[in-house]
Amino acid sequence: MVAVVVLLAAAAVFTFVAGRDIRGAARQRANLAITEEEMPRVRAVLDADPRFREVRSFAYTPQDGGLGLTGSVETDDDLFRLMKAVAALKLRVPVIWWVGVLPPSP
């Protein structure tokens, strides 16, 4: 009887964990597909302003997928303007930011 209970508990845990992984993989695939659809709009924002010339967009795969931005801008104001422009797009996926402000020239 104890063996049956242990087997049922193990099966329940396996089903829960495997199901969560399958749902996570499906969510990641869906987010990455949406990211590819949204990418031209983001690139248009980056291309429209020379202050954003060192910023690149990419499909971000961890954490269920999304859109990543990496690079640098020259001032805090540039970063603010970039963040505002991207927010105005109302993207349907999370945005992961790795954009820094360059230190001032000596």
C-alpha positions, 0 to 999 in steps of 0.5 A: 500500500505504501508503495502505491502511495509513493508511486502515485505521489511521484507520478503527480509531481512528475506530471506537475513539473513536466506540464509546467515545462511544456507550458513554459516552452509553449509560452517561450515559442509564442513570445519569440514568434511575437518578438519577430513580428514586433522587431521591425517596429523596434528597429524603425525606432532605433534607426530613426534617431542617430542617438540610438545607433549603438543600440541593437535589438534581439530575440531574448530566449530566457524567462519565457522569451521577449525582446532584448535591447543592448548597447549604449547611448551617450546621455541619461536623456538619450536613454530616457528618450529611447525607453519612452519611444519603446514604451510608446510601441506598446509591445506585446512581449517583455522587453529586457534592457541592457542599454547603458549610458557611456561615461563622459569623455575626459 
